[in-house]
């Protein structure tokens, strides 16, 4: 069982499919490892092109294939780190510490990406998953099987989803969009607090009202006290605004406040809901402006996420 109380970040998992998105996600993992001292674990999950002959032992065949794939993954790690090191000086926000000081491990497993990622989180005591995010509309995400969104919804640890083409420039400003009216007094946001502290970022908590009745009925004092308890030792602020379209409101806030990272707590949605695009997370990932950090839902315990609140309002 995964240890939810672990404090220091020691292991960062980066799933790899050899795409440019995966290489970019690897660069984010390396940069975060620089400041946390964490190990970066590259994971490649695969299916064989054909089944082995019946005369061969299945376990031996799987081991042989995983060993062969491991060499390919190690080569990917080597050439990627060399390329990233060569361009590091031209990228603002990157720490001066060389990549060579970071421990990078490679793991190859036969099986589906989602299942292998979830198993690796527990097996290697992972603290953060960093994945590439393709974007596109909600229908393509659902039908084509967005592994990233599935992992964001199910992972017991935070998942950093990196949009296509957005290079690492540091996280100076972080926005946490949540429904404060559903924030329980015992909400535990230590994962976000620790992430903010280690990156020395400024945190902005965003709460959006959709109706006048929501504004009149919401007493913010308890929620603000909960924020103070969780974030008393970090630099944070909070913003309230009216927006009927919550996803658009979040995107506008990102642009207006020059946010570098968006934090959400996605909930589980079935395929039909994603097809209808009734998820705030789905809307945000369809047109991402900045990387998205998805916190595991158990951190808020009985809290309904911003996704659920909007779906109920509709």
N, C-alpha and C positions, 0 to 999 in steps of 0.2 A: 504494500500500500504506500502511496506517495506521502512523504512527510511535508505537511502543510506549514509547519512552524519553522522550517529552515530559514536562516537569516541571510548569510552571505551568498552572493551569486558565485557558484563554482562550476557550473556546466551550462553551455549554450549549445542547443541542437539546431543545425542547419540542414534541412532536407535538400537534396541535390538531384536535379534531373538533367544537368549539364546545359541548361538554357542560360541566356544572358540574365534572366531574372534571378536564377539561382546564384550566379556569380555575384550579382549585385547584393543579394541577401547575405552572401558569405562576407562581403566587405563590411556590411553593417555588424555582423557577428564579430568580426575581427576588431572593429573599432570599439565595440562595447567591451570586448575582452581586454583591450588595452587598459581601460580604466577600472575594471573590476578584478582583473587577474584570473578570470575564469578560463576554463578549457573550452575549446570549440570542437564540437563533434559533428563531423559531416556524415550524413546518412543517405545512402542510395538504395531505394527499394526497386525491385524489378521482377518481372515475370519471364520465364524461359520462353524462347521462340517455339520450341517443340518439347513434347514429353520425352523423357529418357526411355530407352528400350527396357522391356520388362526384365531382361536378364541382369540389369544393373541394380545395385542397392540404391534406393531413393535417397537415403541420408548422405551417402558418399557423393552422389551426383550433385545434390544441393550444395554440399561443402565445396566441391570443386568449382561450381559456378560462382559461388560467393567469393572464393579466393581469386578467381579470374577477374571478377568485377572490382575487387578491392584494388588491384593494381591500376585500373583505369581511374578509380576515384582518387587514389593517391597522386596520380599524374595531374588530375584536374586541380587538386589542392596546391601542388607545387607551382604549376604555371600561373594559376590565379593569384597566388601570393606574390610571385615575382612581378606580374603585371600591375597589381595594386600598389606594390612598394614603389614601382617606377613612377607612378602618377600621384603618389601621396602628397608630395610637396605642393602640387598645384591645386589641392582640394582643401578649401578652408573648413575649419571645424575638426579636422583630423588631429589626433594626438601625435606628438613627436616620437613617441615610443615605437621602435621597429616591430614589424610583424614577427620577426624571427624569435622574439622572446615569448611568443604565445604558443601554448601547447595545442596542437591540432591533431585530432584522432579521426580515423576513417572507419566507417562501418558499412558493410553491404549486407542486405537481407533480401531473400526471395519472398515476395508477397506484395500485397497492396500497400500503397503509400500511406494511407490513413492508418491502417492497422499497425504497420511497422513504426510509424511515428509515435503512436500512443504507447506501444510496447517499449520503445526506446526511452520515452520520458521517464517511465518507472525504472527500467533496467539500469539506466545511467544517471539516475537522480538529477534529471535536468531541471534547471531553474528558469530557463527562457528558451522559447522556440522562435527562430527567425526564418521567415519564409517569403518567397517572392509572391506578388499579387498581380495577376494579369489585368484585372478590370473587365470591362464589358458590361452588357446589360444583365439583369437578374435572370432572364430566361437562359442565357448562355451559361451563367454560373451554375444554375440548377441542373440543366440537362447534361452539360459537359462534365459535371462532377467536380466542383471546386473543392479540392482537397484543403486549400487554405481556409475557406470559410468553415468547413466541417471541423477542422482542428481547432479553430477559434472558438467554436461552440462547445466542444467536448473536452478541451485540454484542462488539466488540473493546475497548469502553470500559465503565466502570461505568454501571449503569442504576438510577436511583432511582425506585421504584414507590410512588406516593402513594395510600393507601387512600381510598375514598369518604368524605367528611365529616370527615376528620382535618385540621384546620388547622395551619399552620406555627407552632410554638412554640419553635423552636430545637432543636439537638441537643447537649444537655449530657452525656447518657449514651448510649454506643454499644456494642452487643453484637455480637461477631463469633462466630457459631456455626460451628465447623468440627471435623473429625475430626483431632485432633493426631497420632494414631497413623499417619496417612497423609501427614503434612506432611514433604516432603523437605527436606534440609538447605539446598538452593539455592532454596527458595521465595522468591519476590519479591513482597512485599506493599506496595510503595512507593505504589501508588495509594490504598490504605486509610490508610497512614501520612500521606500528604499531605492527605487529606481530613480526618483527625482533627486535624492541626496547624492547618489554616486555620480550622476551626470551633472550636478550643480546647475540644475535648470530652474526656471521660474514656472510655477504651476498656476493655471487659471481654471477654476471650476465654473462650468457653464450650466445654467438652468434656464430652460425655455418654457414659457407659458404659451398654451395654445388658445385659451379662452379667458375672458374676464372672470368667470366663475372660479377657474383654477387659481387665479391671483387672489381673489377674495377669501377663498377657503384655506389657503396655504399659510400656515404660521411657520416662518423660516427659522425661528429661534432654536428649536431642537436640532434641526439639520446643521445649522451653523456651529452649534456646540460640538456636534459630532465631527465636523470638519476640523475644528480647532484641536480636538483630542487627537485626531489622526495626523494632522499636518503642523503641529505646533513648532516643530524644529526644522521646517522647510519654508522657503519663500513662496507664499501662495496668495491668491486673491480670488474673488468670486464675482460672477456677472449674472444678472437677471435680464431677460428680454421677452418680448411677445413675438412669436412666430407660429403661424398656422402650419407651415411646412417645416417640421423640425429638422429634417435632413438638410434642406436648403439653408436654414438658419445656422446650422453647424458649419456648413461650407463657407458661408459669408463671414462667420466669426473667424475662421481659419485665415481667410484672406485679409480681413481688416486688421487683425491683431498679429499678423505675420507668425502664425503658429508653425512650429517645426514638427510636432507630433500630436496626434489625436488619440485620446484614450477613451474607450467605450467598454461596456460590459454586455456583450451580446448574449441573447437567450436562444434556446433551441427553437427552430421553426421547421415545419415540414416543407416538403417540396412545393405543395400547392401555395403556401404562403409566400415562398420565395419567388415563385412564378408570377404571383400577383404583386410582387415587390412591396409587401407590407412590412418589411423589416428596415429599421433605420440603418442597421449594419449593412444590409444588402444594398441600400441606396448609396451609402458612403463608399463601399468597396467598388460599386459600379463606376464611379467617377472620382477616384481618389486624388486628392491634392497633396497630401503628405502621408508619411507612414502612419499606420494604425496599430496601436497597442491594445489588444483585447485582453482584459482581465478575466480570470475564471469567475463564474457566477456565484460560487459558494462564498466568495469574500463578502458579499452582501447578505448572505443567508436568506432571510425571508423577503429580501427586497425584490420588487418587480423592476426589471430594467426599463430603460427609456423606450426600448422596442415594444414591450408589452403595453406600456401606458398609451403609446400612440396607436397601436392596433386596437385597443379597447375603445379609444376615442373615436376611431373610424367606424 
